[in-house]
Amino acid sequence: MSAPEAALPKALPQPAAAALVFVAAGAVLMLEILAVRLLAPYVGLTLETTTSIIGAVLAGIALGAAVGGYFADRLDTRLLIVGLLVGGGALTLLTVPVIHWLGPGARGDGNLSALGITVAALFPAAAVLSAVSPAVAHLQLHNLHASGTIVGRLSAFATAGALVGTFGTGFVVVPLMPGSTAVLLIGAVLIVVGLALGLSGPLLSRPAVAAIAVLALGLGAVSASSASPCIEESKYHCLSIEQDPQRPSGYELILDDAHNSYVDVNDPTFLKYRYTRWIAHAIDVRYKGREPLDVLFVGGGGFTLPRWLLATRPGSDAHVLEVDGDVVALDRERLGLHTSPHLRATVGDARMTILDVPDHSADVVVGDAFSGYTIPWHLTTVEWNEEVKRVLRPGGMFAINLIDHEPLDFLKAELATLMKTFKVVNMISPAYVGKVPTGGNVILVASDRPLPNLASRMGLETEGLYDFPQGELETLAGGAEPLRDDFAPVDQLRTTE
């Protein structure tokens, strides 16, 4: 054996080396996916948020790979790997507290705040854990004639760990437990693996093991006790409820950090939010009297408008398409929702579940799936509108609650989109003097038959509403491109306050 070979540290057994890179890479991808849920209550679930998360993790992976290889050439490699696993586990345990500490200050501060909190929470752990693979590769490279095989094998196991982490988190972990609990378990597993490797050397003294254990327990306690804004975490949302101090029977349903719905459990005819009153009045103007209607609601939230429909038009049928089954469960448990043959809830993505809704089965379709931050872009396109038109009876009405602010690029694009599908499009909106929309909540109403002047007949002129007829909307839409499935950049078009 040559002198250089004799100086090399002893390689790990192949299964152990494979397991280390598998666990480290899997942990990084699990954190990346869980961060979407952890960050949503503070910065929303937008394309920019997701982009920030992916970018922060990729930057950490790149730096970790470079720095890990550098230090592996200069330090005791086994001890370095132990330190990386323990350090990565500790930083993972800090992820949840960092998000909960910085999150409230990032609310409403735009994309830079989202990027800042994402980098602070994810970049350190991703960088440290991504240094494990090059360190393990350095430890295993004793035979240059097999270097390609060794590096390729370790890369394959790291990728396998990332795949298992990705699919396991999305399909198993998120539906099974809160994101904060999952992060706590990931951090604990990393520290345990690091300690096991350190003790097998032996590389760690008893005092060092005791110090790491105390540190891990302390960080775990901080992570477990850091305040979460959620009373429940679903696959899609952080769910919470606030009681109205001015109205004991009134409750606000909050999804992530957006006030989604207001429900009076004793009086379903009470509509607190202005936009719900506008939609309700539009239905009453279009369909006078109190005859029953068949209405498809896209987006359930607190089921405010479906309950109003059944209370004001007995015998009506309300069919709600709601993506989040946990929202429906929470409505039943906490907000007095009682489903029945006349009030049905279908859980699933509306783009899919609407396919099972019969042709010409609804008098009205209400689109209320948008929130302050979240826009399901695939419910904004020409192709989606064609499905809605299929479901509507001749002369039926499609009413959409849309949120946008100046310069109203998203609103203009959605107007152009509706005009591609429906013959008549009206808009109910607060307006400045001169009939210029102010932005905020806007109600778009579309049909294949003429619509009455809704605002003037709704008795809501005192709210500063204006009913924009078709001609004015064509001018407002200008040269906006209709949204289609292959091009719907709604996150970039929309403007928040």
PEPEDA-V99201 format. One record per backbone hydrogen bond with DSSP energy under -1.0 kcal/mol. NH is the residue of the N-H (numbers start at 1). CO is the residue of the C=O. E is the energy in kcal/mol with one decimal. If there is no record, write none. Layout:
((NH	CO	E) (NH	CO	E))
This chain:
((6	2	-2.2) (7	3	-1.5) (17	13	-2.4) (18	14	-2.6) (19	15	-2.3) (20	16	-2.2) (21	17	-1.9) (22	18	-2.1) (23	19	-2.6) (24	20	-2.5) (25	21	-2.3) (26	22	-2.2) (27	23	-2.3) (28	24	-1.6) (29	25	-1.9) (30	26	-2.2) (31	27	-2.3) (32	28	-2.0) (33	29	-2.0) (34	30	-2.7) (35	31	-2.2) (38	34	-2.2) (39	35	-2.6) (40	36	-1.2) (42	39	-1.9) (43	39	-2.4) (44	40	-1.8) (50	46	-2.3) (51	47	-2.7) (52	48	-2.4) (53	49	-2.3) (54	50	-2.5) (55	51	-2.8) (56	52	-2.7) (57	53	-2.3) (58	54	-2.6) (59	55	-2.4) (60	56	-2.0) (61	57	-2.6) (62	58	-2.5) (63	59	-2.5) (64	60	-2.8) (65	61	-2.4) (66	62	-1.9) (67	63	-2.9) (68	64	-2.7) (69	65	-1.7) (70	66	-1.8) (71	67	-2.5) (72	68	-1.9) (73	69	-1.2) (74	71	-1.2) (75	71	-1.9) (80	76	-2.5) (81	77	-2.5) (82	78	-2.2) (83	79	-2.5) (84	80	-2.5) (85	81	-2.5) (86	82	-2.6) (87	83	-2.9) (88	84	-2.9) (89	85	-2.3) (90	86	-2.5) (91	87	-2.5) (92	88	-2.1) (93	89	-2.2) (94	90	-1.2) (95	92	-1.2) (98	94	-2.5) (99	95	-2.2) (100	96	-2.6) (101	97	-2.5) (102	98	-2.8) (103	99	-2.5) (106	103	-1.7) (109	106	-1.8) (114	110	-1.5) (115	111	-2.6) (116	112	-2.6) (117	113	-2.6) (118	114	-1.8) (119	115	-2.6) (120	116	-2.4) (121	117	-1.9) (122	118	-2.6) (123	119	-1.3) (126	122	-2.5) (127	123	-2.5) (128	124	-2.3) (129	125	-2.5) (130	126	-1.9) (132	129	-1.3) (135	131	-1.4) (136	132	-2.8) (137	133	-2.6) (138	134	-2.2) (139	135	-1.8) (140	136	-1.8) (141	137	-1.3) (142	140	-2.0) (146	143	-1.6) (147	144	-1.2) (150	146	-2.6) (151	147	-2.8) (152	148	-2.6) (153	149	-2.6) (154	150	-2.4) (155	151	-2.6) (156	152	-2.3) (157	153	-2.3) (158	154	-2.4) (159	155	-2.5) (160	156	-2.4) (161	157	-2.4) (162	158	-2.1) (163	159	-2.5) (164	160	-2.8) (165	161	-2.7) (166	162	-2.3) (167	163	-2.8) (168	164	-2.7) (169	165	-1.8) (170	166	-2.2) (171	167	-2.7) (172	168	-1.8) (173	168	-2.7) (174	169	-2.8) (176	172	-1.1) (177	173	-2.2) (182	178	-2.0) (183	179	-2.3) (184	180	-1.9) (185	181	-2.1) (186	182	-2.2) (187	183	-2.5) (188	184	-2.0) (189	185	-2.5) (190	186	-2.3) (191	187	-2.0) (192	188	-2.3) (193	189	-2.6) (194	190	-2.3) (195	191	-2.6) (196	192	-2.6) (197	193	-2.2) (198	194	-2.4) (199	195	-2.6) (200	196	-1.4) (203	198	-4.1) (204	198	-1.2) (209	205	-2.4) (210	206	-2.7) (211	207	-2.5) (212	208	-2.4) (213	209	-2.6) (214	210	-2.5) (215	211	-2.5) (216	212	-2.9) (217	213	-2.5) (218	214	-2.5) (219	215	-2.8) (220	216	-2.7) (221	217	-2.2) (222	218	-2.2) (223	219	-2.7) (224	220	-2.7) (225	221	-1.9) (226	222	-1.1) (231	239	-3.2) (232	239	-1.5) (234	237	-2.9) (239	232	-3.2) (240	254	-1.8) (242	252	-2.1) (244	250	-2.9) (247	244	-1.1) (250	247	-2.8) (251	263	-2.5) (252	242	-3.3) (253	261	-2.8) (254	240	-3.0) (255	258	-2.1) (256	238	-2.9) (258	255	-2.2) (260	253	-2.2) (261	253	-1.6) (263	251	-2.8) (265	249	-2.4) (270	267	-1.7) (277	273	-1.5) (278	274	-2.3) (279	275	-2.2) (280	276	-2.4) (281	277	-2.8) (282	278	-2.3) (283	279	-2.2) (284	280	-2.1) (285	281	-2.5) (286	282	-2.3) (287	283	-2.6) (295	317	-2.7) (296	364	-2.5) (297	319	-3.1) (298	366	-3.5) (299	321	-2.6) (303	300	-2.7) (307	303	-1.8) (308	304	-2.0) (309	305	-2.6) (310	306	-1.9) (311	307	-2.0) (312	308	-2.2) (313	309	-2.3) (316	313	-1.7) (317	293	-2.3) (318	342	-3.1) (319	295	-2.4) (320	344	-3.0) (321	297	-3.1) (322	346	-2.3) (328	324	-1.3) (329	325	-2.2) (330	326	-2.4) (331	327	-2.5) (332	328	-1.9) (333	329	-2.4) (334	330	-3.1) (335	331	-1.2) (337	331	-2.1) (340	343	-2.1) (344	318	-2.4) (346	320	-3.2) (348	322	-1.9) (352	349	-1.8) (353	349	-2.7) (354	350	-2.1) (355	352	-1.3) (356	353	-1.4) (357	354	-1.5) (360	390	-2.5) (361	391	-1.7) (362	391	-1.9) (363	294	-2.8) (364	294	-1.5) (365	397	-2.4) (366	296	-2.8) (367	399	-3.3) (368	298	-2.7) (371	374	-2.2) (377	375	-1.5) (379	376	-2.5) (380	377	-1.7) (382	483	-2.3) (385	381	-2.3) (386	382	-2.0) (387	383	-1.3) (388	384	-2.1) (389	385	-2.7) (390	386	-1.9) (391	387	-1.7) (392	388	-1.8) (393	362	-2.6) (396	393	-2.8) (397	363	-2.1) (398	446	-2.8) (399	365	-2.7) (400	444	-2.8) (401	367	-2.7) (402	442	-2.9) (404	440	-1.7) (408	405	-2.6) (412	408	-2.3) (413	409	-2.1) (414	410	-2.4) (415	411	-2.4) (416	412	-2.2) (417	413	-1.8) (418	414	-2.6) (419	415	-2.2) (421	418	-1.4) (422	418	-3.0) (424	447	-2.6) (426	445	-3.4) (427	468	-1.3) (428	443	-3.2) (429	466	-1.8) (431	464	-1.7) (432	436	-3.5) (435	432	-1.3) (438	430	-2.1) (440	404	-3.7) (442	402	-2.8) (443	428	-2.7) (444	400	-2.2) (445	426	-2.8) (446	398	-2.6) (447	424	-2.2) (454	452	-1.2) (457	453	-1.1) (463	460	-2.1) (464	461	-2.1) (466	429	-1.8) (468	427	-3.0) (473	469	-1.9) (474	470	-2.3) (475	471	-1.6) (476	472	-2.3) (477	473	-3.0) (478	474	-1.4) (480	477	-2.2) (484	487	-2.0) (487	484	-1.8) (490	488	-2.3) (493	489	-1.8) (494	490	-2.6))
